[in-house]
Amino acid sequence: MARITFEDKEATKTSTKPKKNLITHEDINEIKASVNAIYDINDFEVDKEVEIGTYLGKKLYKKTIKINKSQISFANNLLTFDITSLGAKEVFIDFTHTYLLNVIQGENDEQIKTHYTVNSSIFPNSNTYGNFLKYSFNIYNCDCEVVEIYIGTELQTLFKSLYLTLEYTKD
Protein backbone atom coordinates (compact mmCIF):
# COMPACT_ATOMS: atom_id res chain seq x y z
CA MET A 1 0.00 0.00 0.00
CA ALA A 2 1.22 3.54 -0.70
CA ARG A 3 0.65 6.94 0.89
CA ILE A 4 -2.95 8.12 0.27
CA THR A 5 -2.91 11.38 -1.67
CA PHE A 6 -6.56 12.17 -2.40
CA GLU A 7 -8.14 15.23 -0.74
CA ASP A 8 -10.05 14.80 2.51
CA LYS A 9 -13.65 13.82 1.87
CA GLU A 10 -16.68 15.91 2.81
CA ALA A 11 -20.28 14.85 3.38
CA THR A 12 -22.62 15.41 0.41
CA LYS A 13 -25.77 13.86 1.85
CA THR A 14 -26.97 12.46 5.15
CA SER A 15 -28.41 9.08 5.93
CA THR A 16 -30.85 7.90 8.57
CA LYS A 17 -29.22 4.47 8.70
CA PRO A 18 -27.38 3.53 11.93
CA LYS A 19 -23.70 4.57 11.92
CA LYS A 20 -22.64 0.92 12.23
CA ASN A 21 -24.10 0.35 8.75
CA LEU A 22 -22.33 3.29 7.10
CA ILE A 23 -18.89 4.39 6.07
CA THR A 24 -18.78 8.16 6.45
CA HIS A 25 -16.40 10.82 5.18
CA GLU A 26 -14.98 10.99 8.72
CA ASP A 27 -14.19 7.26 8.58
CA ILE A 28 -12.45 7.58 5.22
CA ASN A 29 -10.44 10.60 6.42
CA GLU A 30 -9.44 8.71 9.57
CA ILE A 31 -8.24 5.73 7.51
CA LYS A 32 -6.26 8.08 5.26
CA ALA A 33 -4.63 9.78 8.27
CA SER A 34 -3.77 6.42 9.86
CA VAL A 35 -2.20 5.00 6.71
CA ASN A 36 -0.22 8.19 6.03
CA ALA A 37 0.98 8.25 9.64
CA ILE A 38 2.76 4.95 9.00
CA TYR A 39 4.73 6.62 6.21
CA ASP A 40 5.25 9.85 8.15
CA ILE A 41 6.90 8.05 11.07
CA ASN A 42 9.80 7.19 8.78
CA ASP A 43 9.95 10.59 7.09
CA PHE A 44 11.81 12.54 9.79
CA GLU A 45 14.46 14.61 8.13
CA VAL A 46 17.63 14.04 10.06
CA ASP A 47 21.02 15.66 9.71
CA LYS A 48 23.92 13.26 9.87
CA GLU A 49 25.57 12.85 13.23
CA VAL A 50 28.59 15.15 13.32
CA GLU A 51 31.48 15.11 15.77
CA ILE A 52 31.82 18.74 16.92
CA GLY A 53 34.50 18.59 19.59
CA THR A 54 34.97 17.26 23.10
CA TYR A 55 33.19 17.67 26.41
CA LEU A 56 35.09 16.76 29.57
CA GLY A 57 37.47 14.63 27.51
CA LYS A 58 34.67 12.77 25.65
CA LYS A 59 33.76 13.12 21.98
CA LEU A 60 30.79 15.48 21.50
CA TYR A 61 28.31 14.83 18.70
CA LYS A 62 25.51 16.92 17.19
CA LYS A 63 22.37 15.95 15.28
CA THR A 64 19.31 17.93 14.13
CA ILE A 65 15.95 16.25 13.65
CA LYS A 66 13.11 17.91 11.73
CA ILE A 67 9.63 16.73 12.64
CA ASN A 68 6.73 17.91 10.48
CA LYS A 69 3.59 18.92 12.33
CA SER A 70 1.62 16.21 10.53
CA GLN A 71 3.87 13.62 12.22
CA ILE A 72 3.15 14.87 15.74
CA SER A 73 0.44 13.63 18.06
CA PHE A 74 0.19 15.23 21.44
CA ALA A 75 -0.73 13.72 24.80
CA ASN A 76 -1.42 16.43 27.39
CA ASN A 77 0.35 18.93 25.08
CA LEU A 78 3.55 16.87 25.33
CA LEU A 79 5.55 15.61 22.39
CA THR A 80 7.67 12.66 23.49
CA PHE A 81 10.58 11.82 21.20
CA ASP A 82 12.60 8.61 21.70
CA ILE A 83 16.36 9.20 21.36
CA THR A 84 17.68 5.82 22.55
CA SER A 85 19.02 5.12 19.05
CA LEU A 86 21.68 7.81 19.60
CA GLY A 87 23.40 5.68 22.24
CA ALA A 88 24.00 8.84 24.25
CA LYS A 89 25.48 8.95 27.74
CA GLU A 90 24.90 12.70 28.25
CA VAL A 91 22.45 14.82 26.25
CA PHE A 92 22.22 18.57 25.83
CA ILE A 93 19.56 20.53 23.96
CA ASP A 94 21.04 23.07 21.55
CA PHE A 95 18.59 25.85 22.39
CA THR A 96 19.87 28.10 19.60
CA HIS A 97 18.88 25.59 16.93
CA THR A 98 15.78 24.03 18.49
CA TYR A 99 12.61 25.82 17.46
CA LEU A 100 9.14 25.66 15.97
CA LEU A 101 9.01 26.98 12.42
CA ASN A 102 6.06 28.69 10.80
CA VAL A 103 6.10 29.72 7.15
CA ILE A 104 3.50 32.08 5.73
CA GLN A 105 3.07 33.63 2.30
CA GLY A 106 3.94 37.31 2.10
CA GLU A 107 2.31 39.93 -0.11
CA ASN A 108 4.51 39.16 -3.14
CA ASP A 109 4.38 35.36 -2.70
CA GLU A 110 7.65 35.37 -0.74
CA GLN A 111 7.87 33.00 2.19
CA ILE A 112 8.11 34.62 5.60
CA LYS A 113 9.61 32.38 8.28
CA THR A 114 8.88 32.77 11.98
CA HIS A 115 10.91 30.86 14.58
CA TYR A 116 9.44 30.15 18.02
CA THR A 117 12.37 29.30 20.25
CA VAL A 118 12.41 26.89 23.19
CA ASN A 119 11.49 28.22 26.63
CA SER A 120 9.56 31.03 25.04
CA SER A 121 5.99 32.16 25.15
CA ILE A 122 4.16 34.37 22.74
CA PHE A 123 1.27 36.65 23.54
CA PRO A 124 -0.74 37.87 20.55
CA ASN A 125 -2.29 40.57 22.71
CA SER A 126 -2.41 41.66 26.34
CA ASN A 127 -5.59 39.61 26.97
CA THR A 128 -3.65 36.35 26.64
CA TYR A 129 -1.25 36.83 29.58
CA GLY A 130 -3.56 34.72 31.75
CA ASN A 131 -3.28 31.89 29.24
CA PHE A 132 0.49 31.54 29.60
CA LEU A 133 0.64 27.77 29.08
CA LYS A 134 -1.49 27.88 25.92
CA TYR A 135 1.24 29.89 24.19
CA SER A 136 4.33 28.18 25.66
CA PHE A 137 7.05 26.04 24.06
CA ASN A 138 9.33 24.44 26.67
CA ILE A 139 11.53 21.43 27.24
CA TYR A 140 9.76 19.36 29.87
CA ASN A 141 12.27 16.53 30.21
CA CYS A 142 15.50 15.47 28.52
CA ASP A 143 17.57 12.43 29.37
CA CYS A 144 19.42 9.76 27.40
CA GLU A 145 16.19 8.02 26.40
CA VAL A 146 13.55 10.66 25.65
CA VAL A 147 13.03 14.34 25.06
CA GLU A 148 9.63 15.61 26.17
CA ILE A 149 8.56 18.97 24.81
CA TYR A 150 5.56 20.97 25.98
CA ILE A 151 3.78 22.87 23.22
CA GLY A 152 0.74 24.86 24.35
CA THR A 153 -2.59 24.37 22.59
CA GLU A 154 -2.62 27.78 20.91
CA LEU A 155 1.01 27.47 19.78
CA GLN A 156 0.24 24.04 18.29
CA THR A 157 -1.84 25.76 15.61
CA LEU A 158 0.90 28.22 14.61
CA PHE A 159 3.78 26.05 13.42
CA LYS A 160 4.62 23.81 10.45
CA SER A 161 7.61 21.86 11.79
CA LEU A 162 9.79 21.33 14.84
CA TYR A 163 13.59 21.34 14.69
CA LEU A 164 15.22 19.51 17.58
CA THR A 165 19.01 19.87 17.77
CA LEU A 166 20.85 17.68 20.27
CA GLU A 167 24.47 17.56 21.38
CA TYR A 168 25.58 14.42 23.19
CA THR A 169 28.42 12.20 24.32
CA LYS A 170 28.57 8.44 23.86
CA ASP A 171 31.54 7.35 25.95
N, C-alpha and C positions, 0 to 999 in steps of 0.2 A: 504494500500500500504506500502511496506517496502523500506528501503534504496536500491538504485540501485548499484549493485556491479560489473557489467560487465565493461570491459576496454573501454576507449574512442574509438569511431569509427573513421575510416579514409576512405577517398574516394577511391574507386577502379575503378570507371569509371565515365565519365562525360556525361551529357545529354544536349541536345539542347532545351529541353522543358522549358517553363517559370518557374521561381522559385516558383510562386504561385501554380504550379501543382506538385511540388516535395517535398519530405521530404529528406533533406540532412544529412550527418554525423554531420554537425554543429548544425542542429536542434535537432538531437537526443542527442548530447552532452550537449546542452543547457537545454533540458528537464531533463536529468540526474542531472546536476548541480543544477537546481532549486528544484527538489524533494529532493536531498540530503541536500540542504541548510535548508530545513524544519527540518530535523533531527539534523543537526549540531547546530542549534540555541539552542537546549535543551541539547547539549552535553558539555557545559562548565564544566570543572573540577573546583570545588570550594572547598576550605578548609572550614571547619566549622568555624563559627564566634567564636572567642575566646576573653574572657575578659582578657586584659593584664595589667591593672592597672588603674590609674586615671589621669585625665588632668584637672587642675583647679577645683578640687573637683567633677568632673563628671567621670563616668565609661568610660574607653577607651577600644574599641574593635578593633580586627584585623581580616582581611579576605584576602585570596589570591585567585585570579581568574586566571585560565589558559585558554587562548583563542588560539585555533589552527589557523594557517594561513588560512586554508581552510574555516574558519568561518568568515573571515574578508572581508568586502568590503569597499573600500576607496572612499571618496568623497573629492576631492582636497587634497589628501594625509592625510586626517584626519580620524582617527578611533574615533567614538563617542560611548561611552559606558554608558548606562543608569544605575544609581545606586540608583534610588529612593526607590527600595525595601529594602535598608539597613535601612531606616528611620533615616538617619544621620542628626545631627544638625551642626556638624563641621567635615570636612574631611581633612585628611592629606595623601599624597602619601608617602609610605615607599620606598624611592629611593634606598635603599640598596637591596631590594627584588623585584623591578620592573625592568624587563629587557626583551629584545628579546633573544630568545634562538635559536641557530643554532647547529645542530648535523651532523657531517660528519663522514664517515668511514675512519679510519686510515689504515696504511699499513698492520697491522695484524688483520684486521676486528674489532679492538676496536673502540668504539665510542668516538669521540673528540667533546667536548661541548665548544661552544663559546658564551659568554654572552655580549650583547650590552646593556649597561646601559642607563638609562634615562639621558637626557641633554648631550648626547655625540654625537660625529660625528666621522666617520671613514674616512680615506683617503687612498685608496689602493696604490696610488702613488702621487708624487708631482704635477702631472698634474690635479688632481681633486680638488685642493684647491678652484678654482673658482666655483665649483659646490657644495658649502657648504650644501645647503638645500637638495640636492639629497641624501646625506649620513647622514642626521640628524635624531635623535630620541629624541623628546622633548614633555613635557607636555604642551599643548596649553591652556587648561582651566580645572579647577577642582572646582566644587562646590558641593552642597548636592544633585544635580540632575544628573549631567553628568560629565564624565571625557572625555576630548578630547585630543587625542594624535596624534602628527604629526610624521609620518614616511615617510622619503624621498623616492623617487621612486627607487633609486638604493638600498637602505637598505631594501626595501620591498621584494626584490628578495633573500635576504641573510638569512632569518630567518624561523624557523619552527613553533614557538609558542611565544605568548606574555604572560608574567606573570605580573599581576597587583596586587600589595599588598597595601591595604588601611588600615589606622587606622582612627577611627572615634568615636565621642560621639553621644549619642542619647538623652540625657536629656537637 
